[in-house]
Amino acid sequence: DLPPAPSGRTYQLWAIATGKAPVSLGVFNPRPDGRITTAMAVPADLVFQVTAVTEEPAGGSPQPTQTPFLIGEVRRSE
């Protein structure tokens, strides 16, 4: 139920590892119904514990410019 980003803005997904700067996993914008299905490339050597979403300028940012409004813990099954 995520509304489309405002004009000139986009949502950006970040991988966050303890003690390291956030790494962008890509930008996205949901459909008008608030849903999104996407695949984002994750570098093979990137180990992270948290993902976060921010609203950024169109095209994305090299680092987050706002406090994330969605945060999720990554759990890996063995």
PyMOL commands that place a pseudoatom at each C-alpha (Angstrom):
pseudoatom trace, name=CA, resn=ASP, resi=1, chain=A, elem=C, hetatm=0, pos=[0.000, 0.000, 0.000]
pseudoatom trace, name=CA, resn=LEU, resi=2, chain=A, elem=C, hetatm=0, pos=[2.824, 2.398, -0.810]
pseudoatom trace, name=CA, resn=PRO, resi=3, chain=A, elem=C, hetatm=0, pos=[1.621, 5.483, -2.698]
pseudoatom trace, name=CA, resn=PRO, resi=4, chain=A, elem=C, hetatm=0, pos=[3.491, 6.493, -5.861]
pseudoatom trace, name=CA, resn=ALA, resi=5, chain=A, elem=C, hetatm=0, pos=[6.441, 8.783, -5.145]
pseudoatom trace, name=CA, resn=PRO, resi=6, chain=A, elem=C, hetatm=0, pos=[5.755, 12.482, -5.729]
pseudoatom trace, name=CA, resn=SER, resi=7, chain=A, elem=C, hetatm=0, pos=[6.642, 13.972, -9.117]
pseudoatom trace, name=CA, resn=GLY, resi=8, chain=A, elem=C, hetatm=0, pos=[10.413, 14.206, -9.548]
pseudoatom trace, name=CA, resn=ARG, resi=9, chain=A, elem=C, hetatm=0, pos=[11.021, 11.707, -6.742]
pseudoatom trace, name=CA, resn=THR, resi=10, chain=A, elem=C, hetatm=0, pos=[11.548, 7.949, -6.459]
pseudoatom trace, name=CA, resn=TYR, resi=11, chain=A, elem=C, hetatm=0, pos=[11.905, 5.336, -3.748]
pseudoatom trace, name=CA, resn=GLN, resi=12, chain=A, elem=C, hetatm=0, pos=[15.325, 3.817, -3.153]
pseudoatom trace, name=CA, resn=LEU, resi=13, chain=A, elem=C, hetatm=0, pos=[16.156, 0.530, -1.417]
pseudoatom trace, name=CA, resn=TRP, resi=14, chain=A, elem=C, hetatm=0, pos=[19.300, 0.367, 0.722]
pseudoatom trace, name=CA, resn=ALA, resi=15, chain=A, elem=C, hetatm=0, pos=[21.319, -2.513, 2.164]
pseudoatom trace, name=CA, resn=ILE, resi=16, chain=A, elem=C, hetatm=0, pos=[22.737, -1.639, 5.566]
pseudoatom trace, name=CA, resn=ALA, resi=17, chain=A, elem=C, hetatm=0, pos=[25.579, -3.529, 7.227]
pseudoatom trace, name=CA, resn=THR, resi=18, chain=A, elem=C, hetatm=0, pos=[26.648, -2.812, 10.791]
pseudoatom trace, name=CA, resn=GLY, resi=19, chain=A, elem=C, hetatm=0, pos=[29.272, -0.067, 10.868]
pseudoatom trace, name=CA, resn=LYS, resi=20, chain=A, elem=C, hetatm=0, pos=[29.211, 0.556, 7.097]
pseudoatom trace, name=CA, resn=ALA, resi=21, chain=A, elem=C, hetatm=0, pos=[27.647, 3.126, 4.801]
pseudoatom trace, name=CA, resn=PRO, resi=22, chain=A, elem=C, hetatm=0, pos=[24.332, 2.147, 3.164]
pseudoatom trace, name=CA, resn=VAL, resi=23, chain=A, elem=C, hetatm=0, pos=[24.607, 0.559, -0.303]
pseudoatom trace, name=CA, resn=SER, resi=24, chain=A, elem=C, hetatm=0, pos=[21.940, 1.286, -2.913]
pseudoatom trace, name=CA, resn=LEU, resi=25, chain=A, elem=C, hetatm=0, pos=[20.154, -1.777, -4.263]
pseudoatom trace, name=CA, resn=GLY, resi=26, chain=A, elem=C, hetatm=0, pos=[18.178, 0.305, -6.758]
pseudoatom trace, name=CA, resn=VAL, resi=27, chain=A, elem=C, hetatm=0, pos=[15.236, 2.630, -7.224]
pseudoatom trace, name=CA, resn=PHE, resi=28, chain=A, elem=C, hetatm=0, pos=[11.572, 1.798, -7.728]
pseudoatom trace, name=CA, resn=ASN, resi=29, chain=A, elem=C, hetatm=0, pos=[8.080, 3.230, -7.893]
pseudoatom trace, name=CA, resn=PRO, resi=30, chain=A, elem=C, hetatm=0, pos=[4.953, 1.208, -7.068]
pseudoatom trace, name=CA, resn=ARG, resi=31, chain=A, elem=C, hetatm=0, pos=[1.944, 0.787, -9.324]
pseudoatom trace, name=CA, resn=PRO, resi=32, chain=A, elem=C, hetatm=0, pos=[-1.061, 3.037, -8.637]
pseudoatom trace, name=CA, resn=ASP, resi=33, chain=A, elem=C, hetatm=0, pos=[-2.543, 0.254, -6.453]
pseudoatom trace, name=CA, resn=GLY, resi=34, chain=A, elem=C, hetatm=0, pos=[0.488, 0.527, -4.132]
pseudoatom trace, name=CA, resn=ARG, resi=35, chain=A, elem=C, hetatm=0, pos=[2.076, -2.792, -5.077]
pseudoatom trace, name=CA, resn=ILE, resi=36, chain=A, elem=C, hetatm=0, pos=[5.506, -3.527, -6.485]
pseudoatom trace, name=CA, resn=THR, resi=37, chain=A, elem=C, hetatm=0, pos=[7.230, -6.581, -7.851]
pseudoatom trace, name=CA, resn=THR, resi=38, chain=A, elem=C, hetatm=0, pos=[10.845, -6.127, -8.805]
pseudoatom trace, name=CA, resn=ALA, resi=39, chain=A, elem=C, hetatm=0, pos=[14.231, -7.809, -8.798]
pseudoatom trace, name=CA, resn=MET, resi=40, chain=A, elem=C, hetatm=0, pos=[17.284, -5.906, -7.644]
pseudoatom trace, name=CA, resn=ALA, resi=41, chain=A, elem=C, hetatm=0, pos=[20.867, -7.052, -8.086]
pseudoatom trace, name=CA, resn=VAL, resi=42, chain=A, elem=C, hetatm=0, pos=[22.777, -7.617, -4.860]
pseudoatom trace, name=CA, resn=PRO, resi=43, chain=A, elem=C, hetatm=0, pos=[26.582, -7.834, -5.149]
pseudoatom trace, name=CA, resn=ALA, resi=44, chain=A, elem=C, hetatm=0, pos=[27.729, -11.358, -4.223]
pseudoatom trace, name=CA, resn=ASP, resi=45, chain=A, elem=C, hetatm=0, pos=[30.162, -10.076, -1.577]
pseudoatom trace, name=CA, resn=LEU, resi=46, chain=A, elem=C, hetatm=0, pos=[27.647, -7.742, 0.097]
pseudoatom trace, name=CA, resn=VAL, resi=47, chain=A, elem=C, hetatm=0, pos=[26.650, -8.937, 3.570]
pseudoatom trace, name=CA, resn=PHE, resi=48, chain=A, elem=C, hetatm=0, pos=[23.991, -6.867, 5.317]
pseudoatom trace, name=CA, resn=GLN, resi=49, chain=A, elem=C, hetatm=0, pos=[21.513, -7.176, 8.164]
pseudoatom trace, name=CA, resn=VAL, resi=50, chain=A, elem=C, hetatm=0, pos=[18.916, -4.522, 7.339]
pseudoatom trace, name=CA, resn=THR, resi=51, chain=A, elem=C, hetatm=0, pos=[17.151, -3.053, 4.324]
pseudoatom trace, name=CA, resn=ALA, resi=52, chain=A, elem=C, hetatm=0, pos=[15.625, 0.406, 4.306]
pseudoatom trace, name=CA, resn=VAL, resi=53, chain=A, elem=C, hetatm=0, pos=[13.589, 2.553, 1.928]
pseudoatom trace, name=CA, resn=THR, resi=54, chain=A, elem=C, hetatm=0, pos=[13.901, 6.308, 1.472]
pseudoatom trace, name=CA, resn=GLU, resi=55, chain=A, elem=C, hetatm=0, pos=[12.276, 8.800, -0.875]
pseudoatom trace, name=CA, resn=GLU, resi=56, chain=A, elem=C, hetatm=0, pos=[14.959, 10.329, -3.087]
pseudoatom trace, name=CA, resn=PRO, resi=57, chain=A, elem=C, hetatm=0, pos=[15.298, 12.624, -6.118]
pseudoatom trace, name=CA, resn=ALA, resi=58, chain=A, elem=C, hetatm=0, pos=[14.410, 10.944, -9.445]
pseudoatom trace, name=CA, resn=GLY, resi=59, chain=A, elem=C, hetatm=0, pos=[17.274, 8.656, -10.461]
pseudoatom trace, name=CA, resn=GLY, resi=60, chain=A, elem=C, hetatm=0, pos=[18.293, 8.019, -6.855]
pseudoatom trace, name=CA, resn=SER, resi=61, chain=A, elem=C, hetatm=0, pos=[21.094, 9.261, -4.614]
pseudoatom trace, name=CA, resn=PRO, resi=62, chain=A, elem=C, hetatm=0, pos=[24.592, 7.966, -3.833]
pseudoatom trace, name=CA, resn=GLN, resi=63, chain=A, elem=C, hetatm=0, pos=[23.642, 7.974, -0.121]
pseudoatom trace, name=CA, resn=PRO, resi=64, chain=A, elem=C, hetatm=0, pos=[20.285, 8.397, 1.656]
pseudoatom trace, name=CA, resn=THR, resi=65, chain=A, elem=C, hetatm=0, pos=[19.173, 12.013, 1.938]
pseudoatom trace, name=CA, resn=GLN, resi=66, chain=A, elem=C, hetatm=0, pos=[16.377, 11.270, 4.420]
pseudoatom trace, name=CA, resn=THR, resi=67, chain=A, elem=C, hetatm=0, pos=[15.649, 9.054, 7.398]
pseudoatom trace, name=CA, resn=PRO, resi=68, chain=A, elem=C, hetatm=0, pos=[14.265, 5.733, 6.094]
pseudoatom trace, name=CA, resn=PHE, resi=69, chain=A, elem=C, hetatm=0, pos=[10.512, 5.337, 6.433]
pseudoatom trace, name=CA, resn=LEU, resi=70, chain=A, elem=C, hetatm=0, pos=[10.545, 1.543, 5.965]
pseudoatom trace, name=CA, resn=ILE, resi=71, chain=A, elem=C, hetatm=0, pos=[13.094, -0.731, 7.637]
pseudoatom trace, name=CA, resn=GLY, resi=72, chain=A, elem=C, hetatm=0, pos=[13.301, -4.503, 7.492]
pseudoatom trace, name=CA, resn=GLU, resi=73, chain=A, elem=C, hetatm=0, pos=[15.586, -7.067, 9.098]
pseudoatom trace, name=CA, resn=VAL, resi=74, chain=A, elem=C, hetatm=0, pos=[17.198, -9.613, 6.785]
pseudoatom trace, name=CA, resn=ARG, resi=75, chain=A, elem=C, hetatm=0, pos=[17.028, -13.191, 7.988]
pseudoatom trace, name=CA, resn=ARG, resi=76, chain=A, elem=C, hetatm=0, pos=[18.936, -15.905, 6.205]
pseudoatom trace, name=CA, resn=SER, resi=77, chain=A, elem=C, hetatm=0, pos=[17.914, -19.520, 6.481]
pseudoatom trace, name=CA, resn=GLU, resi=78, chain=A, elem=C, hetatm=0, pos=[20.650, -22.086, 6.867]
for i in range(1, 78): cmd.bond("trace and resi %d" % i, "trace and resi %d" % (i + 1))
show_as sticks, trace
zoom trace
